[in-house]
Amino acid sequence: MPNWSNTDRTNGTNGNGKPKNRVPQGSLDYINRDHYEFGKYGYGKNHVKLLHVFRRGSFHTIREFEVDTHLKLYTKKDYLDGDNRDIIATDTQKNTVFVLAKKHGIKTPEEFGLLICSHFLYMYKHVEEVDVHVEEYPWERLQADEQAHNHAFLFSPSAIRFAVVSQKRNESPVIKGGLKELRVLKTTQSAFTDFYQDSYRTLPDDNDRIFSTVVTAVWEFSTANGVNFDKTWLTVKDCIFDKFAGPPDKGILSPSVQNTLYLAEKMILDKVPQISRIEMQMPNKHYLTVDMSKFPPSVLENNENKEVYHPIDKPSGIIYAELLRKNTASKL
Ligand SMILES: O=c1[nH]c(=O)c2[nH]c(=O)[nH]c2[nH]1
């Protein structure tokens, strides 16, 4: 009688009651397998593009998404044995995205991600974990003659919104909201002085420099209950603007990218109690003052330069930090 390995969690079936292909212990294949174990694994469909149109009479609303669905199955027999019977084909995953959008409509990226996770976990008992990434195309309703258009939209990519939802069987979903490619620049109210001085430093103190960055932010929700995900996304964006730009007339002084990043994160945690942690990245897109002092008066009469800057792509500084609530659970 062969000694069958029995370490997987699907009770010897492939999810539809059929027995699985098993490899008897003692076979050469089994012995070889014993030397290795899987690290991360999973499979899915990336970039499922979807436009959803919600029609209320002549007033139409759209949301366009690009969705990645990834599944992790309890068994690895697809990898190990070439046994495909548990595979929910990536094509089936793509179809599922369309069918769920048609059946339930689409509210927000976060809620659509939650719906996809619960669907796969409910439908297929051999799915251990679902990971969904939803990226939204930045359509805005067109304004015509200062009036909101009923059915025409403008692509306004000032920032890209995304959500990441993951759920393991018998666990609560992990819901993250995100924003990326938010590029901003200000021409004053940014300084960088008093930083570490030693024989490697050549950068002088700068009391008035250009500050430009491309913000990425990812935040985790401690709950989905009572959360308005659309409003939260706008609040996060407003907090970033608030701490980067300040009031329109005077602005706000930034002593460093580090400090501006921290103040934005702190404001977001202060304003949205359901966010338990936020991680932001702010690359420092350098704009260097061109040294005009080298040009002779025959070329330039006034060579003190506060007008012409040289944008530098590489290298760029990179500043990032994650801010978490202490004792998150007791505060909610
Ligand atoms: O805001 C800044 N932070 C830094 O850490 C840094 N380093 C640097 O060269 N310029 C800047 N600016």
The ligand as an SDF file (V2000), in Angstrom:
LIG
                    3D

 12 13  0  0  0  0  0  0  0  0999 V2000
   13.9890   68.1300    1.1590 O   0  0  0  0  0  0  0  0  0  0  0  0
   15.0860   67.5870    0.9290 C   0  0  0  0  0  0  0  0  0  0  0  0
   15.4470   66.4990    1.6600 N   0  0  0  0  0  0  0  0  0  0  0  0
   16.6440   65.8550    1.4840 C   0  0  0  0  0  0  0  0  0  0  0  0
   16.9310   64.8540    2.1790 O   0  0  0  0  0  0  0  0  0  0  0  0
   17.5030   66.3710    0.5020 C   0  0  0  0  0  0  0  0  0  0  0  0
   18.7330   65.9860    0.0600 N   0  0  0  0  0  0  0  0  0  0  0  0
   19.0770   66.8460   -0.9300 C   0  0  0  0  0  0  0  0  0  0  0  0
   20.1540   66.7860   -1.5900 O   0  0  0  0  0  0  0  0  0  0  0  0
   18.0940   67.7720   -1.1240 N   0  0  0  0  0  0  0  0  0  0  0  0
   17.1040   67.4930   -0.2530 C   0  0  0  0  0  0  0  0  0  0  0  0
   15.9140   68.0830   -0.0290 N   0  0  0  0  0  0  0  0  0  0  0  0
  1  2  2  0
  2  3  1  0
  2 12  1  0
  3  4  1  0
  4  5  2  0
  4  6  1  0
  6  7  1  0
  6 11  2  0
  7  8  1  0
  8  9  2  0
  8 10  1  0
 10 11  1  0
 11 12  1  0
M  END
$$$$
